[in-house]
C-alpha cells in the first residue's frame, strides 16, 4: 500500500480549510488559525464560518463547498454533532483528509456520542482519511502544519516521528525534544483513531525516508494484529519505541475515558515486546531519553558498561542502577587496573569497575586518561561517566573563578576525543545538583554544557538511572535487531 | 545508654584539633580548616602541624599533646599509617572523639591497610569514639561543624538527620535539601564505621530531640542485629528512611571497594522493611523526595488518592504511576461526578478519577472548586494535582503577559486553602517542561513557585512518578506505624 502517496495531502497540504473559526479569539478555532499563521503554514488557508467576513486578515467561507479552489486537508473544530455534516461537505468538495480536533465522542461513554463517532468511520470509508477525533492534529515542520497549541514550535525538521493518542503528550514531547536537541519529521496526535490508526500511521513512517526513529504513545490499539505485524517488520530497521499506557488496572480505566480505548491485555504487550525489536518505555521522560540515545549511539552500543564517577557512593549507586536495568559491569583485569592506578591516587579511589576518581571532577588530562583506560578494556562496549559540573558551576569546588571556564571546556571536549580514538560510545551523566533558586545560573550553565555535548554527538542525562535505562534500551534493541 | 551525653563532645565540640594541616592550601587539611572558618565554627580551633607556625591566622601545634587547653574532638587527615599514633596522642590528651577523614584502609582490600583499621577499632575501645575512617565527617549547623567540602553549607538547623556511609552522598544530599527547603540537625558521613556505626548513630538520633526524621544511606551494616532492633523500636515514632545500596550483585561488589562493607543479603533487608515501619528507598532523589513528604504530610495521608491533571494522556500516566507504587485511585460516585460536571465542560474532560480538566491549567476559582469537589469525596485520603505552570511561565499558554502573575498567584494559593478547608493533604506536581536553555527563566519561576508552595506546607515534585512514590512511602509508613 502506498501510504506515502495516500497521506501526502494530509501531511503536506497545499490548501487547508479551518472549519469552526469564530471571531472569539479565545475559541479553539481562532487559536488554531493564529497558531498556523505564527508557525508559518506554507499553503493557502481558508477559514470556514457561516457568518462570513474576514478573520485574522483571511477571507472566510460559509462552508467548505464554497471554497473556490481545491482543498487537501480540513481542520475541523465544530461541535461533535455537526462534524458529520462538515465531513459530507469535505467529501463533496473532494478534500483528501481531515483532522477532527473536536472531542465529546466515544470517550465520553455516551451512546449517542459513540454513534456519531461510528458515523465518522463510515464517512471516512467513502473517500476521506480522518485523523482524530479528540486530538490536537499534526505537526509537520516541512509543510508548516502545527498542533492546536503549537504556533511557537521549532521550525526545523528532524529524524523523529511521534505518533500519539494523547494531544497533551504531543505538545509536551515537542517541548521535551528541545532540551534534548532533536527535531521531528512529524508529530501526530490521533486521539480516538476512528479512521487512521496506529497501524496506518506506523506504515506511513515505515515508508517515510525522512523518519529514522518512531516514538509512539498508545492507549489502545485499533488494529492490534496488524500493528504487531507491522512492528515486527519495521523495528529491525527503524527503532520503534512504544510507551503503552494503561497497563495497570487504574491506568486501564483512565484510558477508557480518555480515548475510548480498551487497554489492558498485558500479556499481549509482553509478547509484542519479547518477540519484536520494539523498545518498551514507561514514561514520556523515558521515551524522550531513549530517542536521544538512539540519535547518538551506534549499533555497537552494548550492555557491558564501564562506569566512571567521583565518590564511592556514586559508584555504588551507579552499579545498582546499571544492574537493575540489565547492564553488565565487568571487572577490569590487572592491566587495566594498573593503567588506572598510574593516574589516580591509591586512597579514596577505586580502579575496579565502577571507577571512582575520588573527587567530583579531575582535570581534562587526567579525565582523558581515565576514560581512555576504561575504553581500552576489551570487556567494555559502552562508557557511562558522571561529571558533577554543578559543583564548579555553583562555585563550590574546583579552580578559582577565572580558571573555571577553561577547566570545564577542557572536560567537555574530552568524551568525544576518547570516543573517536577508541570507537566506543560514551554517555555522560550531568547532575542538576542543588535545585534551589540560587543555583539557577549553574543550571543554565549545565544546560549549555549539555548542548555542547550534543553538538559533539555525546548524549547526557541528569541522573545515572536515566542514562543507564537509555543505554540498556539501545543495547537491547541492537542485540534483538541483529537477530531479527 | 546515654548516647546524647557520650557523643555531645563530637557533635558540639568546644575545642577542635585539626590534625594534618599543611601550608599547601590545596591539601585536604587546609581545605577543611578553611571550610570551618567560612562556615563559622563556634568553638576553638587548634591546627596541628609538626612544622609549627601559623596557618590561616591560627597558631599551630606540633602535636595534639602540645595543645595547651582541653580538646573535645580531633579531625584527622594524616596518611593512614600515621593515624594510630595521632589517636594515641588524642587518648593521652583526653580528647573524647575523632573524625578520621583519611582513606586507604580496609576499603582498598589491602591486608596491611585492613590491619591498621583494626588497630583504630582497638584504640577506640580505650576511650575515644571514632567517626570514619574514609569519611567526610560531621555537619552540625548548631555547633558550626561542617563536612570536608562544606564551608558554604546552610547555617540553619532543622529536623532532619542524615547518617551516611558515603561522603559524596552527604555533600549532595545537603545540596538537594536546599531545593526542597529543609535543613539538618546533623549529617554524619561515617565511611568504614570502624567504631561508631549505623546502630550507634541511630541510637543517638532516637534520643536527639532536635531530630524528627532520620534518613540513612547504608552499604553494609556493622551490627546488623542490633540495628534491626533499634529500627524496630524507633521507626514507629520517628520516620526512618533507608537507602540500602549494593543490593544488586554489581552494587554489592562496588560496596566492598568503597567502604569495605559486605552488602547483599537481600532477604534480610526485605525482612527488615516488611517487619518494621522503616521506609525503603532506592536513590538519593527518592530519599530527599520522601523526607520532603514526611515534613509536610500529616499522619492521615492515606493511599486512596484523588488525581487531578490537565490532558487525558497525563491522567492515564498518573493512574499508571499511582498504581505501580501501590496507591489506589477509587472511582467517584455520581454525586462527586455531578459536582465536577458543574465546573468542567463535557467535552475533552473527565470527572472520573483521575479528573482531567482538559487544559494544562484552569483559573484559580475553577481549580479551587475542582480540588474541593475531589477533597469532599469520602473515598479520598490524599490529593495529587498536576499544575503545568511552565506553559504560562514560558509564555506558551494562558493569559496575556500583564495578567500572568496574578493568574499564577491565585493558583499557587489554592491548594493550601482547600487542604485547610477539607483537612486533606494535597501534593502538587510541577513539571519542568522544556529543558532548553531558552526556558531557564521559566525554570527560575517554577522554583520560586515551588518555594511558595513550601512556605504554605504544600510539597511539590517535578514528576507524577516522584510525587506518587513519595506519597506511597508516607502512606505506607503511617499505616505500619499505627499497627506497631
Interface residues (C-beta under 8 A of the other chain):
Chain A: X80 X102 X103 X104 X107 X108 X134 X149 X152 X164 X165 X166 X167 X168 X169 X172 X175 X176 X178 X179 X180 X217 X219 X245 X246 X247 X248 X249 X250 X251 X253 X254 X255 X257 X258 X259 X282 X283 X284 X285 X310 X311 X312 X313 X314 X315 X316 X317 X318 X319 X320 X321 X322 X323 X324 X328 X329 X331 X346 X347 X348 X350 X352 X354 X356 X360 X388 X396 X397 X431 X433 X434 X435 X436 X437 X438 X439 X440 X443 X444 X447 X448 X451 X463 X465
Chain B: X79 X80 X102 X103 X104 X107 X108 X134 X149 X152 X164 X165 X166 X167 X168 X169 X172 X175 X176 X178 X179 X180 X217 X219 X245 X246 X247 X248 X249 X250 X251 X253 X254 X255 X257 X258 X259 X282 X283 X284 X285 X310 X311 X312 X313 X314 X315 X316 X317 X318 X319 X320 X321 X322 X323 X324 X328 X329 X331 X346 X347 X348 X350 X352 X354 X356 X360 X388 X396 X397 X431 X433 X434 X435 X436 X437 X438 X439 X440 X443 X444 X447 X448 X451 X463 X465
